[in-house]
Amino acid sequence: MAAVIGQRQTEQKESIRHALESSPDFISAQDLHARLRDQGSSIGLATVYRALNEMARVGQADVLQTSTAGQLFRSCESGHHHHLVCVDCGKTVQFDAPVEEWVEKIAEVEGFTLVRHVLDIFGRCPECQAKLSAETTAASSLP
């Protein structure tokens, strides 16, 4: 029976990994769980959380912590990078930043052993800027 449980866990993790890979943007564990359920899966929400956090721990998923949606996940296998995130629509762009030496130097100066670092920049993408501008223009032309 233990082999079946182990096998099922592997199948569940594979289903979660595939669902995350098919999501182009960051997604919450709850939304990913809902997608899996809509596809007929019986995977529990706790299993989705565990799998996503394990994927993040081993570098197979990126994690963003937001004030409104909590933790968001996205499939990732491209090595260390950083994110530019739209605060309105959630569009995310990966980029490499020339901060690695600076981060290491700060850690060294303060006597820290560097374990990891995260750099996420939040702003408004061009599409959301245009939408906001159009809404502002429309609102200012009202009597």
N, C-alpha and C positions, 0 to 999 in steps of 0.2 A: 504494500500500500504506500510506503514512503516513496518508492520510485515513481509512482503515479503522481503523487503530490509534487515531487520535484519536477517531473515532466510538465505538469500543468502550470507550475510557476514559470517554467521556461517559455511555454506557449503564451502565457499571459504577458510576460515581459516582452516577448516578441511582438505581440499585438499592440502593446502600448508604444513600443519603439516605432513600429510601422505607422501608427496613428500620429505620433509626434512628427515623424519625417514627412507625412503628407500635409501637415499644417505649415503654410509658408511663413506665418508670423508667430510671435510669442503667443502662448495660450495658457490658460489656467488649468490646474489639475481638474477642477470641477467641469470646465468646458470640454476638456479632453475625455473625461469620464462620460459625459453626456453623449458625445459623438460615438464612443464605443458602445454605449447602451443602445443608441439609435440604430447601430449596426447589428444588434442582437447579442452583444456580449454580456456576460454575467459577471464581469470583472468588477470587484468592489472598489469604492473610492479610496479606501486605505491602501489597497494594492497599487492603485495608480500613483498615489503620493509616494509610496516606498520606491517604486520603480523609477519615477522621475527624479527623485532625490539621489538614488544610486547612479542613474545616468549622469546627473550633474557632477557627482563626486568623482566619477572616472573620466570626465571630460567629453561625454557623448551628448550632453545637453547644456545649453546656456541657461542661466537663471537671472531674471530681473526681479528686484523687489520694488513694488510700486506702492504708493500710499492709497490708491483707490482699489486696485485689483489684487493686491497681495503679491504672492509669488507667481511669476509667469515663466514658462519654459519654452525652449525652442531647440530642435535638433541641431547638433553642432559636432563636427569632426574636423574643423579646419585649424586647430591649434589655438594658441592664445591670441585674443583679439579684444576689441572694445566695441561699444555700441553707441549709436546716435539714435535716440528714440523720440518719435513725435508724441507729444503729450495729449494730442486730440484723437488721432486715429490709431496710434500704436505702431505705425510703420517703423521698421527698425533697419538700420544700415550698419553693417559690420565695418570696422576700420582698424588698421594698425596705427598705434600712436607712438611717437618717439619719446615715451616717458619711462621706458624700462630702466635706463641707467639712473634717472632721477629717483625713481622709487627705491631702487637698491641703495642709492647713496643716503637717502633719508632714513631708511631702516638701519643702515650701518651707523650713521651719526647718532641715532637715538639708542643704539645698542640692541636693536631687534634682529632676530633671525627672520628673514623674509620667507613667508610661507606661500602667500599668494596676494594678488591685488585685483581690484575690479575698477574699471573706469567706464561709467555710463553717463552720457551727456543727453540731457532732455531739452527739447526745443519743439519748434513747430515746422513741419515739412512744407514744401512749396505748395502742395495741393491744399492743405489746411489753411495756409496763409492766404491763398487766393479766395477760399470759401469765406474766411473770416472778413476779409476786405470787402467782398461782395455783400455780405450781411450787414456790415457797418455802413456801407454806402447806401444800401436799400433802407436801412433804419433811419439814416440822417435825412433822407428825402421824403419821409413821411411828414404830413402836416402836424 
